[in-house]
Amino acid sequence: MIETHKVLDVPEADLDDLRARLRRTRWARPWPVSAWTAGTDSDELRRLVDYWASAYDWRGHEAAVNALPSRFAEIDGTVVHYLHFAAESAGALPILLANGWPSSFLELVGLAERLSAPSRFGRRPQDAFTVIVPSLPGFGLSPQRPALRGGMDTHDMWHRLMADELGFDRYGAHGSDLGAGDTSRLAQAHPEALVGLHLQSAASPAEYDVAGLSEEERAYLAADKAWDVAERGYSHQQQTRPLTLAQGLSDSPSGLLAWILEKYRAWSDCDGVVANRFSDDFLLTQASLYWFTNTISTSFRPYYERHHRLVPPVERVEVPTALALFPADIGGRPPRSWVERVYPVTRYTNMPRGGHFAAYEEPDLLADDITAFFGSLA
């Protein structure tokens, strides 16, 4: 384990270059359409780009990131960045939290604080967890694995981190989006180590008998298919021709911001107004982290790997599983019977509000559900 606290130290020249690129943005010609109907709203994007170039305080946010409990470990030749939040109570269960795209470890900080120090948030100290938040390979501070084939998969790296590097014989895991896939593979591959698995999205069964589907399952699959047609263009590009897209987003900070801003609006419970859920500073810190580490390209790789079957499929998980479904999350709400085709579901919660970025949008709801689930397994 490599201990460090100052994980970011962006050269002033890089900061000057970012601001110069933002000021020189060549704007796309407008269309005669309503805001957001054909993609990112140009007025909102222009406003954020102007703020990013002029008033946004990167150094203040850089200092805040450096103040987090960051650590690094080298696993199978790859450096893994993670946050380590010590529990306020002795004997606490360790839990790994995993984010998805287009997020980062920063999205999980508020949730990690609520789980590791519950008394600060009006909860019982005996419910504390030791919380580990690894950065996905290729996201921000963890480099991508050196080869597409032949190396250690993400879920195995995380088990090595928890078991070998940190010495946890048994631990829990929570994941959303890409992180839900990796924690599902973790539970499938290392069931002896997982106390329980808490998810915000679940893998679908590889095979099923159409004739045996319930009406609720049929309705869910129809809604999911409709969402695919309307909204999944980003995923198709990222899993088929990611490097074509990556070049433009790696060269243009306004393009990068446009690509992820649209998702923060469309996938969150914000009623169409992104500022209802996310501050300008939060959005620009996420974009800055991608920009300064030049990792938007490598963040696409999980999509490509999954599409080309370079990672093992989730076939059957035997670890006790909870599913927390947020109404504005992508892909709809799969019925419990559908999820039980892959997982042994012991807790199934339809949340009253929140979306894809629930750890940031609704950290209290999510912390309560995680705590209740693992408490039921004690």
Buried (B, 14 or more C-beta within 10 A) or exposed (E): EEEEEEBBEBEEEEBEEBBEBBEEBEEEEEEEEEEBEEBBBBEBBEEBBBBBBEEBEBEEBBEBBBEBBBBBBEBEEBBBBBBBBEBBBEEBBBBBBBBBBBBBBBBBBBBBBBBBBBEEEEBEEBBBBBBBBBBBBBBBBBBBBEEEEEBBBBBBBBBBBBBEBBEBEEBBBBBBBBBBBBBBBBBBBBEEBBBBBBBBBBBBBEEEEEEEBEEEBEEBBEBBEEEEEEBBEBBEBBBEEBEEBBEEBBEBBBBBBBBBBBBBBBBBBBEEEBEEBBEBBBBBBBBBBBBBBEBBBBBBBBBBBBBEEEBEEBEEBEBBBBBBBBEBBBBBBBBBEBBBBBBEBBBBBEBEEBBBBBBBBBBEBBBBBBBBBBEEBE
